[in-house]
Amino acid sequence: MRDDLSPELAPTLAVELGLKPAEFDKIVEILGRTPSLTELYMYSLMWSEHCSYKHSKKALRMFPTTGEYVLQGPGENAGVISVGDGWAVAFKMESHNHPSAIEPYQGAATGVGGIIRDIFTMGARPMASLNSLRFGTLDNPRQRYLFEGAVAGIGGYGNCLGVPTVGGEVYFDAAYEGNCLINAMAIGIMREENLTSAVASGTGNLVLLIGSTTGRDGIGGASTLASQEFDEKAEDKRPSVQVGDPFEEKLLIEACLELLEGGLLVGLGDLGAAGLTSSASEMASRGGVGLDIDVTKIPAREDAMKPFEFMVSESQERMLAVVTPERLDEAQAVCTKWGLRSTVIGRVTGTGRFVVREGDEIVADMPADTLASDAPVYDPAMTRPAYLDEVQSFDPATLPRETDPADLARVLTRVLASPNVCSRAWIYRQYDQQVMLNTLVLPGSDAAVLRIAGTARAIAVSSDCNGRYCYLDPYVGAQIAFAEAARNVACAGGRPAAITDCLNFGNPEKPEVFWTFHESVRGMSDACKAFGVPVISGNVSFYNESFGSPIYPTPTVGLVGVLEDASKRVTMAFRDAGDVVVLLGETADEMGGSEYLSVVHGVIAGAPPALVIEEELAIHRALLDAIEAGLVKSAHDCSEGGVAVALAECAIAGRIGAFVALDDDLDAVASLFSETQGRIVLTCADEDAEALTDLFFSHEVPFSVIGEVGGERLAIEDKLDVTLSALSEAWVPTLEGLVAGDAPLSEQLVEG
């Protein structure tokens, strides 16, 4: 075989490519010989953590994956749910963390491009994208560079592509200083009967490569970036970052959807991580067939490319299709119509082997399913981190608390001006939010709402995770991530149908890190089971560390809910003077991990808020019944900053104030800033108040009527009184000022 490696050199190269010595030995056992250079590269990528899930696979089996809405669960490019009237929605979330930490614009842009390809591979037209972002603190110039670059990359790619970016979240914390997180989520719409799969089948069928030429960009990205820690020389890895072309991707969307709708393809897969190797081997493995590919047929954008470079390149905007010989001309005519290259690079065989040729010379020959399915599966050691005892034993009540209304007002404006609470308008104003004309609720509320064209229906979508809570208690923190996503969707009027996730953690080979991962998966799984909401797709991102320190455990949840009647959708904005303000749920003194504790005292410690899933579920059901009955005019969940921040955000959004009395037997700080879960601030018309409270009584959920909408101030009896203009001045300009390098407004406010 050409491309041979010497038995002496191969083990050393294997380790350099990220394989463990025992994994190399297993490859030799499978092949019965020393692997060739091309084979070694192919195995190293497919057996990397990013592609094989070798450390996480067993834990992920805890997730529920079936439910009444589910048409396609995990195992394909994206999960798919039915949303009624014969319509289906495909969605998935994935990480592009390490590439973005090196080159933020292209890293984030190609993250968007990759997740959107996963959507139309299923036969769905992309209709929206969301994101979940984490950076270090913005007083650091490099963090500002990363943040600005990533936001620009997301907007630049999505805007050019014509897919609206409708929601997301961002947090800033020193824990992410050396390893930012860029999680991209995409959603697509299709008719149920158009659901397709990335499967190769039919001996003699042809393998058709569609889209961009292949270069050396992104070579080794899945293993060298996503499956190892960073160091001071992260910038040196810049050549491993892919470069995207959204205009080419737009053509791919149209061509591929036309090919699928015309029944011209046997199967379709996208070339993402591990490039052609991943797509081809996974399609072959699912179909139980073999493939024979000639790299000399692949259109190249660079000279003298080697076989392994063709096979592992992560050049963007490429799709792999399987087509019968009889339909080849028709399929290529569609590609030509859309200005796309389409090249036959191989054929399907009945051997079950993945053969790679360079002309007449074989450079790789292995069982196809060993690439996609035979990576080792590990049981990593688990140890509860010692730091948990220290942080959980901290009692926030030992710190002094403000009592004077003037001091409490200053605290509220400081919390509103904190980077983790302030307005995100600087971000989402860079995104096209309304292209395609399906966005009914724009960014800035609890969840985006997208109409299902031609029906009365809609979907509500949100992505959520508080990594600080997960740091303090991974099990509870992951449950809160799910519950908050569900609560945000419920506040918009959506009944939760399914989730995708992006599980961001440190090095799984460190027992303390893997314990936090396992506990987070267990917590999320238990919450999903209690709500009857399955996990239908997702991604695990390990090795998010810098200089030996892991990021906060960050199990991000992307949740899609269904509205039977889109006209019943709700936003967080206070509406009309005289409306009644109701607090659904009860407040306890739960300040651990709170924004108040961080902003005012600089402390991140204590137990996070408790979450009683049964009570949370009851509150969601009560709220949704009230919305569907037409009794709710606005709804907003209480999260970071507590009820005071929730009230302020409702007032700012509606440009109208409120007078409120909180009668909860707590001290003023706990009453205002506790982050007790399961609470929702909502309003109703005065004439509907009795019907609303009767409904809540019938559901046996705790609630209290706390005030009335009106005026130009937020007045909370005996606690604080702040003008709307002062609230807006604290909340609105913070992020833009931080990006410009200004001192944090929260510090300016306390000094003033």
C-alpha positions in Angstrom: 0.0 0.0 0.0 1.2 3.5 -0.9 1.5 6.0 2.0 3.0 3.5 4.3 4.4 4.4 7.7 7.3 2.6 9.4 6.3 0.6 12.5 8.9 2.7 14.4 7.5 6.1 13.4 3.8 5.3 13.5 3.3 5.1 17.3 5.0 8.4 17.9 2.9 10.1 15.2 -0.2 8.6 16.6 0.4 10.2 20.0 1.2 13.6 18.3 -2.2 13.3 16.6 -4.0 12.8 19.9 -4.3 9.0 20.1 -3.4 7.1 23.2 -0.9 4.3 22.9 -3.6 1.7 23.6 -5.8 3.2 20.9 -3.0 3.0 18.4 -2.6 -0.7 19.4 -6.3 -1.3 18.8 -6.0 0.3 15.3 -3.1 -2.1 14.5 -5.3 -5.0 15.7 -8.2 -3.9 13.5 -6.1 -3.6 10.4 -3.7 -6.5 11.2 -0.8 -4.2 10.3 0.7 -0.7 10.8 -1.7 1.9 9.6 -0.8 4.1 6.6 -0.4 7.9 7.1 -3.9 8.5 5.7 -5.4 5.8 7.9 -3.7 7.1 11.0 -5.0 10.7 10.4 -8.5 9.3 9.7 -8.6 7.2 12.9 -7.1 10.0 15.0 -10.0 12.3 14.0 -12.8 9.9 14.2 -11.6 8.6 17.5 -11.0 12.1 18.9 -13.3 13.2 21.8 -15.1 15.6 19.6 -16.2 12.9 17.1 -16.4 9.8 19.1 -17.7 10.9 22.6 -15.5 8.3 24.1 -15.5 9.8 27.6 -19.1 10.9 27.6 -21.1 8.2 25.7 -22.1 6.2 28.7 -23.2 9.2 30.8 -25.3 10.5 27.9 -27.4 7.3 28.0 -29.1 8.8 31.1 -31.0 11.2 28.8 -34.6 10.5 27.8 -34.7 10.6 24.0 -38.3 9.8 23.0 -41.6 11.7 23.5 -44.9 12.6 21.9 -43.3 15.2 19.6 -40.2 13.3 18.5 -39.7 12.2 14.9 -35.9 11.9 15.0 -33.8 11.6 18.1 -30.0 11.5 18.7 -27.8 9.9 16.1 -28.5 12.0 13.0 -27.2 15.5 12.1 -30.1 17.1 14.0 -33.1 16.1 16.1 -36.6 16.6 14.6 -40.0 17.1 16.3 -43.6 17.4 15.0 -45.2 20.7 15.6 -48.6 19.9 14.1 -50.5 20.2 10.8 -47.9 18.0 9.2 -45.0 20.4 9.9 -41.8 19.4 11.6 -38.9 21.4 13.1 -35.3 20.2 13.1 -32.8 21.7 15.6 -29.4 21.2 17.2 -26.7 23.0 19.1 -23.0 22.6 18.8 -19.8 24.2 20.1 -17.1 26.1 18.2 -15.2 27.1 21.3 -11.6 26.4 20.6 -11.5 27.8 17.0 -13.2 30.9 18.3 -10.6 31.4 21.0 -7.9 31.5 18.3 -9.7 33.4 15.6 -13.0 34.7 16.9 -14.6 36.0 13.7 -14.1 32.9 11.6 -14.4 30.6 14.5 -17.9 31.9 15.3 -18.9 32.3 11.7 -18.1 28.8 10.8 -19.8 27.6 13.9 -23.0 29.1 12.5 -22.4 27.7 9.1 -21.7 24.2 10.4 -24.9 24.0 12.6 -27.0 25.3 9.7 -25.7 22.6 7.4 -26.8 20.1 10.1 -30.3 21.5 9.7 -30.8 21.4 5.9 -29.1 18.0 5.8 -32.3 16.7 7.4 -34.4 18.2 4.7 -35.4 21.3 6.7 -35.1 24.9 5.5 -33.1 26.9 8.2 -35.5 29.4 9.8 -33.5 30.8 12.8 -30.4 30.6 14.8 -29.5 31.3 18.4 -26.2 31.4 20.4 -24.8 30.9 23.8 -21.6 32.8 24.5 -19.1 33.0 27.4 -16.1 35.3 27.8 -13.8 36.5 30.5 -14.3 40.0 32.0 -14.3 42.9 29.5 -11.8 44.9 31.4 -9.3 42.7 29.6 -8.5 43.9 26.0 -8.1 40.4 24.6 -11.6 39.5 25.9 -13.0 42.6 24.2 -11.3 41.4 21.0 -12.7 37.9 21.3 -16.2 39.2 22.2 -16.4 41.7 19.4 -15.0 39.3 16.9 -17.3 36.5 17.8 -20.4 38.7 17.7 -19.3 40.1 14.3 -18.7 36.6 13.0 -22.2 35.4 14.0 -23.8 38.4 12.5 -21.7 38.5 9.4 -22.4 34.9 8.5 -26.0 34.8 9.5 -26.9 38.1 7.9 -25.3 37.2 4.6 -26.9 33.8 4.6 -30.4 35.2 5.2 -31.2 33.3 8.4 -32.3 35.5 11.3 -30.5 35.3 14.6 -33.4 35.5 17.1 -32.0 34.9 20.5 -29.2 33.8 22.8 -27.4 34.6 26.0 -24.0 35.8 27.1 -22.1 35.7 30.4 -18.8 37.3 31.4 -16.6 35.7 34.1 -12.9 35.2 34.8 -13.5 31.5 34.6 -13.7 31.8 30.8 -10.7 34.0 30.5 -8.6 31.6 28.5 -11.3 29.6 26.9 -14.3 31.4 25.5 -17.5 29.4 24.7 -19.3 29.8 21.4 -22.3 27.5 21.2 -24.4 27.9 18.0 -28.0 26.6 17.7 -30.0 26.4 14.5 -33.7 25.6 13.7 -35.3 24.5 10.5 -38.8 23.9 9.2 -40.0 21.1 6.9 -42.9 18.9 6.1 -42.8 15.7 8.0 -42.7 13.6 4.9 -39.5 15.3 3.8 -37.4 14.1 6.7 -34.2 12.6 5.3 -31.2 10.8 6.7 -27.4 10.9 6.2 -27.2 7.2 5.0 -25.2 5.6 2.2 -26.8 2.6 0.6 -27.1 0.8 -2.7 -24.1 -0.9 -4.1 -22.9 0.9 -7.3 -24.5 4.2 -6.3 -22.2 7.2 -6.7 -20.7 9.5 -4.1 -21.2 13.1 -5.1 -19.2 16.0 -3.5 -21.1 19.3 -3.7 -20.0 22.8 -3.0 -16.6 24.4 -2.3 -13.2 23.2 -3.2 -11.0 21.5 -0.6 -8.0 23.2 0.9 -5.8 22.8 3.9 -7.8 25.1 6.1 -9.1 23.4 9.2 -7.0 20.3 8.9 -7.1 18.4 12.1 -9.5 20.8 13.7 -11.6 18.2 15.5 -8.7 16.7 17.2 -6.1 19.4 17.6 -8.6 22.1 18.7 -11.6 20.5 20.3 -9.9 17.6 22.0 -7.0 19.2 23.8 -6.3 22.0 26.3 -4.9 25.4 25.3 -1.6 27.0 26.3 0.1 30.3 25.8 0.7 29.5 22.2 -3.0 29.2 21.2 -2.4 31.8 18.5 -0.1 29.4 16.7 -3.0 27.2 16.0 -4.7 29.8 13.8 -4.1 27.7 10.6 -6.4 25.0 12.1 -9.4 27.4 12.0 -11.8 27.0 9.1 -12.8 29.9 6.8 -16.4 30.3 5.9 -18.3 31.6 2.8 -21.9 32.3 3.7 -22.8 33.1 0.0 -21.7 29.6 -1.0 -23.7 28.1 1.9 -26.8 30.0 0.7 -26.5 28.3 -2.7 -25.9 24.9 -0.9 -29.2 25.4 1.0 -31.2 26.0 -2.1 -29.6 23.3 -4.2 -29.7 20.6 -1.5 -33.4 21.3 -0.6 -34.3 21.1 -4.3 -32.4 17.9 -4.7 -34.2 16.4 -1.7 -37.6 17.6 -2.7 -37.1 16.2 -6.1 -36.2 12.8 -4.7 -32.8 12.9 -6.5 -30.7 11.7 -3.6 -30.3 8.5 -1.7 -28.6 10.2 1.2 -27.1 13.5 2.2 -24.5 14.5 4.8 -22.5 17.6 5.6 -18.8 17.9 5.9 -18.1 19.3 9.3 -15.6 18.1 12.0 -13.2 15.6 10.4 -14.4 16.6 7.0 -14.9 13.9 4.4 -13.7 11.2 6.7 -16.5 11.8 9.2 -19.3 12.3 6.7 -18.4 9.4 4.5 -17.7 6.9 7.3 -20.8 7.8 9.3 -23.0 7.5 6.2 -21.4 4.1 5.3 -21.7 2.9 8.9 -25.4 3.8 9.1 -26.1 2.0 5.8 -23.9 -1.0 6.5 -22.0 -0.5 3.2 -18.5 0.3 2.0 -17.2 3.3 0.1 -14.4 3.6 -2.5 -13.1 7.2 -2.9 -10.5 8.6 -5.2 -8.9 11.8 -3.8 -7.6 12.9 -7.3 -11.3 13.5 -8.2 -11.7 16.0 -5.4 -11.6 19.7 -6.6 -8.6 21.2 -4.8 -8.0 24.9 -4.0 -4.3 24.3 -3.2 -1.4 22.6 -5.0 0.2 19.3 -4.2 -2.3 18.2 -1.5 -1.7 14.8 0.0 -4.3 12.1 0.4 -4.7 12.6 4.1 -5.2 16.3 3.7 -8.1 15.7 1.3 -9.6 13.3 3.8 -9.4 15.3 7.0 -9.7 18.9 5.6 -12.4 20.9 7.3 -12.9 23.3 4.4 -16.4 24.7 4.8 -19.6 24.7 2.6 -19.3 21.1 1.3 -21.9 18.4 1.2 -21.7 14.7 0.5 -24.5 13.0 -1.4 -25.2 9.5 -2.6 -27.0 9.4 -5.9 -28.0 6.6 -8.3 -26.2 6.5 -11.7 -29.6 7.0 -13.3 -30.3 10.3 -11.5 -26.7 11.7 -11.7 -27.3 14.0 -14.6 -30.5 15.4 -13.0 -28.7 16.0 -9.7 -25.7 17.7 -11.3 -28.0 19.9 -13.4 -29.6 21.2 -10.2 -26.1 21.9 -8.7 -25.1 23.7 -11.9 -28.4 25.8 -11.8 -27.3 27.1 -8.4 -23.7 27.7 -9.5 -22.2 24.9 -7.5 -19.5 22.3 -8.3 -20.6 18.7 -8.1 -18.1 16.0 -8.6 -18.3 12.2 -8.5 -15.5 11.2 -6.2 -16.4 7.5 -5.5 -19.0 4.8 -5.3 -20.8 2.7 -2.7 -19.6 -0.9 -2.4 -20.9 -4.0 -0.7 -17.6 -4.7 1.0 -18.2 -2.8 4.2 -14.7 -1.3 3.7 -13.7 2.3 3.4 -11.1 2.4 0.6 -9.2 5.6 -0.3 -7.3 5.8 -3.5 -4.9 8.3 -5.1 -5.5 7.4 -8.7 -4.7 3.7 -9.0 -2.9 3.6 -5.7 -4.7 2.5 -2.5 -3.7 4.8 0.4 -6.2 3.6 3.0 -8.3 0.4 3.4 -10.2 -0.2 6.6 -13.6 -1.5 7.8 -15.9 1.6 7.5 -17.8 1.1 10.7 -14.6 0.9 12.8 -14.1 4.6 12.1 -17.6 5.7 13.1 -18.5 3.1 15.7 -15.4 1.3 17.2 -13.7 4.1 19.1 -12.9 3.0 22.7 -15.5 3.9 25.3 -14.1 4.9 28.6 -15.3 5.0 32.2 -13.4 8.0 33.5 -12.6 8.1 37.2 -14.9 10.5 39.3 -14.0 12.4 42.4 -16.2 15.0 44.0 -14.1 18.3 43.9 -12.8 19.4 47.3 -13.7 23.1 46.6 -17.4 22.3 46.8 -17.2 21.8 50.6 -15.7 25.3 51.0 -18.0 27.2 48.6 -21.2 25.4 49.7 -20.5 26.0 53.4 -20.4 29.8 52.9 -23.4 31.5 54.4 -24.3 34.7 52.5 -26.2 35.9 55.6 -22.9 36.6 57.3 -22.3 39.6 55.0 -23.8 43.0 55.8 -27.1 43.8 53.9 -28.4 47.2 53.0 -31.6 48.4 54.6 -31.9 52.1 53.6 -34.1 52.6 50.5 -31.6 55.0 48.9 -28.9 52.3 49.3 -31.1 49.6 47.9 -31.9 51.8 44.9 -28.2 52.2 44.3 -27.8 48.4 44.6 -30.5 47.8 42.0 -28.9 50.2 39.5 -25.6 48.5 40.1 -27.0 45.1 39.5 -28.9 46.3 36.4 -25.6 47.7 35.1 -23.6 44.5 35.7 -22.3 42.8 32.5 -24.3 39.6 33.3 -27.6 41.5 33.6 -27.5 44.6 31.4 -29.2 45.0 28.0 -27.9 42.8 25.2 -29.1 45.2 22.5 -25.5 46.0 21.4 -25.2 42.4 20.4 -28.5 41.6 18.8 -28.7 44.9 16.9 -25.8 43.5 14.8 -28.0 40.6 13.7 -30.8 40.5 11.2 -33.7 39.3 13.3 -36.6 39.5 10.8 -35.4 38.2 7.5 -37.9 35.5 6.2 -40.6 37.4 8.1 -41.3 34.6 10.6 -40.1 36.3 13.8 -43.1 37.3 16.0 -41.1 38.1 19.2 -37.7 39.7 18.7 -34.6 39.3 20.9 -34.8 41.0 24.2 -37.7 39.1 25.7 -37.7 35.8 27.5 -37.9 33.7 24.3 -38.1 34.3 20.6 -41.3 33.3 18.9 -41.4 32.1 15.3 -44.6 31.5 13.3 -45.2 28.3 11.3 -46.2 29.9 8.0 -49.7 29.0 6.8 -50.9 27.9 10.2 -52.0 29.4 13.4 -49.1 27.8 15.2 -45.7 29.0 16.3 -42.6 27.8 18.2 -40.9 29.5 21.1 -37.2 29.0 21.6 -34.6 29.9 24.3 -31.1 28.9 25.3 -30.0 29.1 28.9 -27.4 28.1 31.5 -25.9 29.8 34.6 -22.4 28.4 34.8 -22.0 29.9 38.3 -24.8 27.8 39.7 -23.2 24.7 38.0 -19.8 25.5 39.6 -21.5 25.7 43.0 -23.6 22.5 42.5 -23.4 20.8 39.1 -26.5 18.6 39.6 -28.8 21.5 40.7 -27.2 24.0 38.3 -27.9 21.7 35.3 -31.5 21.3 36.5 -31.8 25.1 36.7 -30.4 25.4 33.2 -33.3 23.2 31.9 -35.9 24.8 34.2 -35.0 28.4 33.1 -35.1 27.5 29.4 -38.5 25.9 30.0 -39.7 28.9 32.1 -38.6 31.4 29.4 -40.4 29.4 26.7 -43.5 29.2 29.0 -43.4 32.9 29.6 -43.8 33.4 25.8 -46.7 30.9 25.7 -44.9 27.8 24.5 -45.3 24.3 25.9 -41.9 22.6 26.0 -41.5 19.9 23.4 -37.8 18.9 23.3 -34.3 20.1 24.0 -30.8 20.1 22.4 -27.8 20.7 24.6 -24.2 21.8 24.4 -22.2 20.4 27.4 -19.1 22.5 28.0 -16.6 21.1 30.5 -12.9 20.8 31.2 -10.6 17.8 30.8 -12.7 14.6 31.4 -9.5 12.7 32.3 -9.4 14.7 35.5 -11.6 12.9 38.0 -13.0 16.2 39.5 -14.0 17.5 36.1 -15.6 14.3 35.1 -17.6 14.2 38.3 -19.0 17.6 37.5 -19.9 16.4 34.0 -21.6 13.3 35.3 -23.6 15.2 37.9 -24.7 17.8 35.4 -25.9 15.1 33.0 -27.7 13.4 35.8 -29.4 16.6 36.9 -30.4 17.6 33.4 -31.7 14.1 32.8 -33.8 14.1 35.9 -35.3 17.4 35.0 -36.1 16.3 31.5 -37.8 13.2 32.7 -39.9 15.1 35.3 -41.1 17.5 32.6 -41.5 14.7 30.0 -39.2 16.6 27.6 -36.6 14.5 25.7 -33.1 15.4 24.5 -33.1 14.9 20.8 -29.7 16.2 19.8 -26.7 17.9 21.2 -22.9 18.1 21.6 -20.3 17.6 24.2 -17.3 19.9 24.4 -14.5 18.8 26.7 -11.0 20.2 27.3 -12.2 23.7 27.8 -9.3 24.6 30.1 -6.6 27.2 30.1 -3.3 26.8 32.0 -4.7 23.8 33.9 -7.9 25.4 35.2 -11.3 24.3 33.9 -14.1 26.7 32.9 -17.2 26.7 35.0 -19.3 23.6 34.1 -21.6 25.0 31.5 -24.3 22.6 30.3 -26.3 24.8 28.0 -29.9 24.0 27.1 -31.6 25.0 23.9 -35.4 24.4 24.3 -38.2 24.5 21.7 -41.8 24.8 22.8 -45.0 24.8 20.7 -47.8 27.4 20.7 -51.0 26.1 19.3 -52.2 29.7 18.7 -49.5 32.2 17.9 -51.8 35.1 18.7 -51.6 34.1 22.4 -47.9 34.9 22.5 -46.7 37.0 25.4 -43.6 39.3 26.0 -42.1 40.6 29.2 -43.0 44.3 28.6 -45.5 45.9 31.0 -48.5 47.0 28.8 -51.1 49.4 30.2 -51.6 51.6 33.3 -53.9 49.9 35.7 -52.8 46.4 34.8 -52.4 44.1 37.9 -49.0 42.8 38.7 -48.8 39.2 40.1 -45.8 37.2 41.4 -46.2 33.6 40.6 -44.2 31.5 43.0 -42.7 32.3 46.4 -39.4 34.0 47.4 -37.0 32.5 49.9 -33.7 33.8 51.2 -31.5 32.2 48.5 -28.5 34.4 47.8 -25.8 31.8 47.1 -24.3 32.4 43.7 -26.5 35.5 43.2 -25.7 38.5 41.0 -26.1 40.6 44.1 -23.4 38.7 46.0 -21.0 39.0 43.0 -21.7 42.7 42.2 -21.9 44.1 45.8 -19.5 41.8 47.7 -17.3 40.2 45.0 -18.2 36.8 46.3 -19.1 33.7 44.2 -20.0 31.1 46.9 -22.9 29.6 48.8 -25.4 27.0 47.7 -27.3 27.9 44.6 -31.1 28.2 44.8 -32.9 25.0 45.4 -35.1 23.6 42.6 -38.1 21.5 43.4 -39.0 20.1 40.0 -42.6 19.2 40.9 -43.3 22.7 42.0 -41.6 24.2 39.0 -43.6 22.0 36.7 -46.9 23.0 38.4 -46.1 26.7 38.0 -45.3 26.3 34.3 -48.6 24.5 33.7 -50.5 27.1 35.6 -48.9 29.9 33.6 -49.5 28.2 30.3 -53.1 27.6 31.0 -53.5 31.2 32.0 -51.8 32.4 28.8 -53.9 30.1 26.6 -57.0 31.4 28.4 -56.1 34.9 27.3 -55.7 36.1 30.9 -52.0 37.2 30.8 -50.8 40.5 29.2 -47.0 40.1 30.1 -44.8 37.5 31.7 -41.1 37.5 32.7 -39.2 35.0 34.7 -37.1 36.0 37.8 -33.5 34.9 37.2 -30.2 36.8 37.7 -30.9 39.7 40.1 -34.1 38.4 41.5 -37.6 40.0 41.4 -36.2 43.6 41.6 -34.4 43.1 38.3 -37.3 41.3 36.7 -39.7 44.2 37.6 -37.2 46.7 36.3 -36.7 44.9 33.0 -40.5 44.7 32.5 -40.8 48.4 33.2 -37.9 49.3 30.9 -39.3 47.1 28.1 -42.8 48.6 28.4 -41.6 52.2 29.1 -44.1 52.3 32.0 -43.5 52.0 35.7 -45.2 50.1 38.5 -46.0 50.4 42.2 -45.4 47.1 44.0 -45.5 45.8 47.6 -43.5 42.6 48.4 -45.0 40.9 51.5 -42.7 37.9 52.0 -41.3 38.3 55.6 -37.8 38.6 54.3 -35.2 41.3 54.8 -35.1 43.8 52.0 -32.0 42.4 50.2 -33.4 38.9 50.1 -36.8 40.1 49.1 -35.4 42.1 46.2 -32.4 40.2 45.0 -32.8 36.5 46.0 -32.7 34.2 43.0 -35.2 31.7 44.1 -36.3 29.6 41.2 -39.8 29.1 39.8 -40.9 32.7 40.0 -42.6 34.7 37.3 -43.7 38.3 37.2 -46.9 38.6 35.2 -49.6 41.2 34.5 -53.3 41.0 33.6 -56.1 43.4 33.0 -57.8 44.5 36.1 -61.1 42.8 35.0 -59.3 39.5 34.5 -57.6 39.5 37.9 -60.3 37.4 39.6 -60.3 34.8 36.8 -56.5 34.6 36.9 -56.3 34.1 40.7 -59.1 31.5 40.5 -57.1 29.6 37.9 -53.9 29.7 40.1 -56.0 28.5 43.1 -57.3 25.6 41.1 -53.7 24.7 40.2 -52.7 24.9 43.8 -49.6 27.1 43.0 -48.3 29.9 45.2 -48.9 33.4 44.0 -49.4 36.9 45.3 -51.0 40.0 43.8 -48.2 42.6 44.4 -49.1 45.8 42.6 -50.2 47.8 39.6 -48.7 49.1 36.4 -48.4 52.8 35.9 -46.4 56.0 36.3 -42.8 56.7 35.4 -41.1 55.0 38.4 -40.5 51.6 39.9 -41.6 51.9 43.5 -41.3 48.9 45.8 -43.0 49.8 49.1 -40.7 50.4 52.0 -37.7 49.2 49.9 -36.8 51.5 47.0 -38.1 54.0 44.5 -36.3 54.6 41.2 -37.3 56.5 38.1 -37.6 54.7 34.8 -34.9 57.0 33.3 -32.5 56.0 36.1 -33.2 52.3 35.5 -32.7 52.7 31.7 -29.5 54.7 32.2 -28.1 51.8 34.3 -29.3 48.9 32.1 -29.0 50.1 28.5 -25.5 51.5 27.8 -23.3 49.2 29.9 -22.3 46.6 27.3 -21.4 49.2 24.6 -19.4 51.1 27.1 -17.5 48.0 28.2 -16.6 47.1 24.6 -15.3 50.6 24.2 -13.0 50.0 27.2 -14.9 52.2 29.6 -14.9 51.5 33.3 -17.8 49.2 34.4 -20.9 51.3 34.9 -21.6 49.3 38.1 -18.4 50.7 39.6 -19.2 54.2 38.5 -22.6 54.0 40.1 -21.3 53.0 43.4 -18.6 55.7 43.4 -21.3 58.2 42.5 
